[in-house]
Amino acid sequence: MPNPKRKMSKTRRDKRRTHYKATAPTMGTCSHCGEMKLTHRACPACGYYNERSMFLPKS
């Protein structure tokens, strides 16, 4: 297996890794109860998504 000819410096390594960063998740407000929730997910507080309840009715 080929090996590197020279050691990669810490500066070069860190320059390559500058784009690997954490991003905050996109948050929105629930249109039913007004709580903060992740976009395109059911609301954890009331269980509504797109003005419809995502809970199954008990039979």
C-alpha atoms as a printed R data frame, in Angstrom:
   type eleno elety resid chain resno       x      y      z
1  ATOM     1    CA   MET     A     1   0.000  0.000  0.000
2  ATOM     2    CA   PRO     A     2   1.319  3.457 -0.800
3  ATOM     3    CA   ASN     A     3   2.199  5.712  2.078
4  ATOM     4    CA   PRO     A     4   2.514  9.493  2.148
5  ATOM     5    CA   LYS     A     5   5.984 10.737  1.230
6  ATOM     6    CA   ARG     A     6   5.835 13.642  3.682
7  ATOM     7    CA   LYS     A     7   3.899 14.312  6.879
8  ATOM     8    CA   MET     A     8   0.848 16.539  6.364
9  ATOM     9    CA   SER     A     9   1.155 19.584  8.603
10 ATOM    10    CA   LYS     A    10  -1.510 20.445 11.148
11 ATOM    11    CA   THR     A    11  -2.279 23.641  9.243
12 ATOM    12    CA   ARG     A    12  -2.934 21.787  5.979
13 ATOM    13    CA   ARG     A    13  -5.044 19.199  7.762
14 ATOM    14    CA   ASP     A    14  -7.095 21.861  9.541
15 ATOM    15    CA   LYS     A    15  -7.626 23.859  6.337
16 ATOM    16    CA   ARG     A    16  -9.171 20.785  4.753
17 ATOM    17    CA   ARG     A    17 -11.472 20.278  7.738
18 ATOM    18    CA   THR     A    18 -12.831 23.848  7.877
19 ATOM    19    CA   HIS     A    19 -16.032 22.825  6.088
20 ATOM    20    CA   TYR     A    20 -16.905 20.074  8.590
21 ATOM    21    CA   LYS     A    21 -19.000 22.012 11.067
22 ATOM    22    CA   ALA     A    22 -22.239 21.399 12.896
23 ATOM    23    CA   THR     A    23 -25.298 23.354 11.795
24 ATOM    24    CA   ALA     A    24 -28.278 24.208 13.961
25 ATOM    25    CA   PRO     A    25 -31.497 22.424 12.961
26 ATOM    26    CA   THR     A    26 -34.147 24.524 11.215
27 ATOM    27    CA   MET     A    27 -36.922 25.358 13.635
28 ATOM    28    CA   GLY     A    28 -40.434 26.622 12.959
29 ATOM    29    CA   THR     A    29 -43.590 27.269 14.912
30 ATOM    30    CA   CYS     A    30 -46.523 24.878 15.079
31 ATOM    31    CA   SER     A    31 -49.522 26.356 13.312
32 ATOM    32    CA   HIS     A    32 -51.879 24.624 15.771
33 ATOM    33    CA   CYS     A    33 -50.397 25.401 19.203
34 ATOM    34    CA   GLY     A    34 -47.562 27.864 18.447
35 ATOM    35    CA   GLU     A    35 -44.771 25.773 20.021
36 ATOM    36    CA   MET     A    36 -41.315 25.598 18.425
37 ATOM    37    CA   LYS     A    37 -40.770 22.382 16.426
38 ATOM    38    CA   LEU     A    38 -38.504 20.940 13.761
39 ATOM    39    CA   THR     A    39 -39.722 21.748 10.255
40 ATOM    40    CA   HIS     A    40 -41.449 18.951  8.326
41 ATOM    41    CA   ARG     A    41 -42.096 17.013 11.560
42 ATOM    42    CA   ALA     A    42 -45.159 16.512 13.728
43 ATOM    43    CA   CYS     A    43 -45.323 18.837 16.723
44 ATOM    44    CA   PRO     A    44 -44.097 17.057 19.880
45 ATOM    45    CA   ALA     A    45 -46.405 19.177 22.054
46 ATOM    46    CA   CYS     A    46 -49.773 18.660 20.333
47 ATOM    47    CA   GLY     A    47 -49.071 16.014 17.668
48 ATOM    48    CA   TYR     A    48 -50.358 18.050 14.720
49 ATOM    49    CA   TYR     A    49 -48.700 18.357 11.314
50 ATOM    50    CA   ASN     A    50 -50.164 20.340  8.414
51 ATOM    51    CA   GLU     A    51 -53.355 21.073 10.408
52 ATOM    52    CA   ARG     A    52 -54.034 17.350 10.915
53 ATOM    53    CA   SER     A    53 -53.620 15.199 14.017
54 ATOM    54    CA   MET     A    54 -50.961 12.538 13.565
55 ATOM    55    CA   PHE     A    55 -52.214 10.436 16.490
56 ATOM    56    CA   LEU     A    56 -54.212  7.350 15.557
57 ATOM    57    CA   PRO     A    57 -57.654  7.210 17.176
58 ATOM    58    CA   LYS     A    58 -58.095  4.426 19.733
59 ATOM    59    CA   SER     A    59 -60.518  1.691 18.661
